[in-house]
């Protein structure tokens, strides 16, 4: 989920050339929609925060673009492989984290590898349409991420005979954690309708939204 938000931020900043304050306003509005979640909420709050130490600019612009990791992402993808459960969105996010951690390699690559050079005037962008597309893409990607995560849990549950109640998992996550989201109510309902649902996106309501 954080990687998805990060990619949306990247497009807003580097393609749409939006300021931190403009992006904060957009995320604030999105948090009043189906995208309502803890991570969107804190994104809307950190974007406009000014830097207290220098008194210049925003805190976010001083954050080093190099991530660390605790291993939970790696373990998740390893488990998906062990259970033969496809988790491409989650795996791509983990790959992005690996690349982020290799800061020195990225800096060196930037002096050698060049992409197409185009001016802002040469890039046809309908700002309003792109923001709407980003909103829908972010929601669809979030659904896919949850579907993949639930698929891994279901795969483990089936193999180990744990009989995990996925609807109850969604209910518990709503209570307050980093993945708290309005979407969890729809997931809870979907799993309650069919506890044997092979994949979240096969639920008629969820499929209709996608």
N, C-alpha and C positions, 0 to 999 in steps of 0.2 A: 504493500500500500504506500509506503514512504517513497519507494522508487517511482511509482506511478505519479505521485504528486510532484516529485522532483523533475520528472520529464515534462510535465505540464508547465511547471515553473520555468524550465529551460526554454520552452517554446514562447511563453509569454515574454520572457526577458530578451531573448536573442532574435526572435522573429518578429514579434509584435512590438518590441521595444517599449514595454510597459514599465513604469516606475514601481518601486516597492510599494508605495502607497496605493497606486492603482490596482496592483495585484491583490493587496490586502482587502480592498473594497470588493473585488470580485470573489475572493474566497469567502468573505463574510456573507455575501449574497448566496453563494453556492451552499453554504452551511445551513441555509433555510430551506433547502430543497431535498431531493432524494439522496444527495451527497452528504447530508448531515452526519458528521462523525467526529470523534475526538481529534484525529490527525488533521482534518480540514480546519477544525476550530483553532488548534494551536498554530497552524500555518498562518491563518488570518491574523493572529496576534503577534507572531514574531516578525512578520514582514515589515510592519511600520515602526518597529521599535528602534529608537535612536541609540547610537553608541554613547554610553555614559563616560567611557574612559577618554576618548579623544574629543568628544563633543562634535564630531564631524561624521555625517552620514549615518547609515543604518548598521546595526550589529551584524546582520546577515552577510553584509558585504565584506566583513572582516573574517568570516569563518573559512578555515582552510578546506579546500575541496579534496579532502583525503579522509576516508572513513576507516574505522576500526571494526572489529567483529568479535563476537563472543563464541561463535560456532553453531548457534541455533539454526541459522539458515543452511549451513552445510549439512548438519544432521538431518534437517527436514528433507533435503533433496536426496541424501543417501537413503533415507527411509522410503521415499517415493520410488527410488530405483529398486530397492529390495522387494517392494510390493508390486512392482510393475505398474505403477500408477503414473500417468503422464501429468507433469506439473510444469509446463513450459514457461508460463508467466513468472512463476516463483523461481525457476532455474535461471531465467534471463536476469531477474533482479539480483540474484546471487552473483552472476557473472559481472554485472555492473559494479557490484561492491568490490569484487576482486580488482577490477580495472581501476576503480577509484583509489584503492590502497596503494597501487603502483604509481605513485605520483612522479617519481624521477623518470620512470619509463615513459609516461605520458608527456612530460615536458620535452624529453629528447625527441619523441615521435613528432611533436608539434613543429619541430624545426626541419623535419624531413618530409613528412606526409602532408600533402596539401589537398584540400577539397576544392570544389568549384568556386571561383571568385565571382560574386555577383553583388551589385550594390543594392541597397534597400529599394531603390526605385525600380530595379529590374525584377524584383520579387513581387508578383501580384498577390496581395493579401487583402481580403475582406475581413477586417478586424472583428466585426460583430459576428460574422458567420464562423470564423475560426474559433472564437470563444465558445460559441454554441456547440461546435463540433468537439472541442476539447472537453466540454462538460459531459457530453454524451459518451465520448470515448473513455473518459475517466470512470464513469459509472459502469460501463460495460466491462472494463478491465478489472474493476473491483469485484464485480460479480464472478468473473472468471477466476480471480485469485481465491475468493472464498470457496468456489466450487472445487478448485484443485486441493485446497487445504482440507476440506471436508472429505474429498476423495481419498486422501492419504489416511485420514483417521478411520474412514470406513474400511479401507483395505487392511489396516492393522486389526481393526475390530473383527472383521470376517476371518482373517487368518488365525487370530489368537482366541477366537470365540468369546470376545469380551462383551458383545451385545451393547455397544455404546449407543446411547440415545442422542442422535445428532440434533434433534429438535431441542432437547434439554441443554446441549452444549451451547447452542445459539442463545437460549434464554439466559444462561449463566454469563456469557460474554457481554450481554446487554447491561449487566449489573455494574460494569465499570472496569475497563482495562484498555490497553492501547488500541485494541481493535473495536472498541465500542462504536456502533454505527446504527443508524435508522434501518439500514438494509437488513440487519440481523432479525428484525421482526418478520420480514418477508421470508427469510431463510427458516426461521422457527416455524412459521405457518406451513411452508412448503414441505418440510420434513415431517410435520405433524400429519399432513394430508397423506403422505406416503412414506412410511418409515423404511421401505425397501427401495426408495428412489436411487437408481444407480449413479446419477449425477445431478447436481443442483439445477443445471441449465435445462434439464429435461422436464422440470416442473412447468405446467402450462402457463402459470402466471409469470414466472421468471423468463421463460422462453418468449412470451408475448412482449415483454419489455425489451428484450434484446433485439 
